[in-house]
Amino acid sequence: MRASQFLISTLKEAPADAEVASHKLMMRAGMIKKLGAGIYTYMPMGLRVIRKVEAIVREEMNRAGAVECAMPVVQPAELWQETGRFDKMGPELLRIQDRHERDFVVQPTSEEVVTDIARQELRSYKQLPKNLYQVQTKFRDERRPRFGLMRGREFIMKDAYSFDRDQAGAQKSYQAMAQAYRRIFDRFGLRYRAVAADSGAIGGDLSEEFQVIAATGEDAIVYSPDSDYAANMEKAEALAPRGPRPAAAQAMTRVPTPGKATCQQVAELLKVPLETTVKSLVLATDRMDAQGAPVEATIWLLLVRGDHAMNEIKVGKVPGLDAGFRFATLPEIEAAFGTRPGYLGPIGLKQKVKIVADREVAVMADWICGANEEDFHITGVNWGRDLPEPDAVADLRNVVEGDLSPDGKGKLAIERGIEVGHIFYLGTKYSRPMEATFLDEDGKPKQFEMGCYGIGITRLPAAAIEQNHDERGIIWPDAIAPFTVVVCPIGMDRSAEVKAAAEKLHDDLAAAGIDVLLDDRGERPGAMFADWELIGVPHRVVISDRGLKEGQVEYQHRRDAGATKVAAADVAAFVKGRLQA
């Protein structure tokens, strides 16, 4: 490829609305162009990256036995109504009508369509297992699209769906995809972690996220440096402290704390460690009548150590809260506790409240909580002596750095990551409401056991940039770079020798199957080098008249501090060697 034939449109400055590095650099490198909020044109340079990502994904999906298809972007609402998602899904689901006023959706994902295919085409257990996948455009109407391709509204995703006759088969299909995903992300050349994830309403333990490690990542990844344990923040378990609860050593005392409504403020006022305080979180669950209207609310008090944060996913698994909960209203709080938030606690309640203590709080002694009276707290509180044991004890909190690893190996560390892939077991979540069945070996109909596996094709390049960039621009891994090698001739229009050497190197590398570009635009060296450093081509060869007279050219990897002189006659072999390293 010649640069003069290509479309190269770099910018010196990023648009004002570009916030993160990947958004700024993709715009400056001419890889994407904004068309509307969260909607981008993939320019030729960016599209080359996307196509390379797609190619790796397709190769490994095919290798794993998945079969590619393409499902429509616009889908009839009837299928989504079968599963209830047409009404349950929020405004992220773009709903449209055709000229006949029939309802359609612009797909954010395709579980309904692929399940419809299965119930029509897969009639016998003899046809199972099957895994259908697509690389297709999706749309989610994000309220606040931002960060370029990291959180756009229109995007390209690889989504795959497995169909099995039983749970054992579904688990086998899941593991095959887990292995395929590791091969895919290994080939991308990015630092990533596969972390255990919460399955949400689907249930079960088979769910993993694939996170590209980056300081700007939105997700917290919890892992043990001493083992293979890794989980996202929602899934990571906070173990109960070792040893028995200490004996009470203080008398329970009501102390004034005027205007101090947070644990941090109270700890500072009383000059005690924050971890001796306990925060009160008030939730409610509603009992519904036959028409679905709330008739009675149960108030729940959750107790978490003052320096810890509640984990809503974990709270949603507590018996009694697992059917859904909400935060209590101010009138409900005042009726149960007799005061406003900021001074709440489990002692002296006005009405019956269910108390759930975090594992850590359950073994604390001499702790501090609100007195249920404005401007007062209570110190020296102890279970059994000052109040009954809690109704329940559960893991309610986010883990923190230094917590013991749940696998018993070392202590936990936390780093940031960008989710670029997710795999999980669906069970019969879609086959059941859509009555998608096959005839099993006994001749009876049985619902498919399903799995779902996604990769954010257009999100992945942005994540790669967040992990691989410097002050000059992008640094692409070889596998997904728009071009692997760029040949930069200096004075090509003035020197027949430079022109001949550059074209020969280009042709030799291209003949060897290397994705090479020859910059024949006649740009000044500084401008030419700046463009390719910004765009992030990993390997650069500079050919000049002076160098050729010395029998040398200059090679430089995008990460190298300086150039390496290479014999002109050996440069093609040298570059090939670097690509194989």
Secondary structure, DSSP 8 states (H G I E B T S, - for coil): -BGGGS-----SS--TT--SHHHHHHHHTTSEEEEETTEEEE-HHHHHHHHHHHHHHHHHHHHTT-EE----SEEEHHHHHHHTHHHHS-TTSEEEE-TT--EEEE-S--HHHHHHHHHHH--BGGG--EEEEEEEEEE---SS-BTGGGB-SEEEEEEEEEEESSHHHHHHHHHHHHHHHHHHHHHHT--EEEEE---GGG-SS-EEEEEEE-TT-SEEEEE-TTSS-EEETTT------SS------S--EEEE-TT--SHHHHHHHHT--GGGBEEEEEEEEEEE-TTS-EEEEEEEEEEEETT--B-HHHHTTSTTTTT--EE--HHHHHHHHSS-TTS--SSS-SS--EEEEEHHHHT--SEEEE-SSTTEEEEEE-BTTTB---SEEE--B---TT-B-TTSSSB-EEEEEEEEEEEEEEETTTTTTTT-EEE-TTS-EEE-EEEEEEEETTHHHHHHHHHSEETTEE---GGG-S-SEEEEESSTTT-HHHHHHHHHHHHHHHHTT--EEE--S---HHHHHHHHHHHT-SEEEEE-HHHHHTTEEEEEETT-SS-EEEEGGGHHHHHHHHHH-
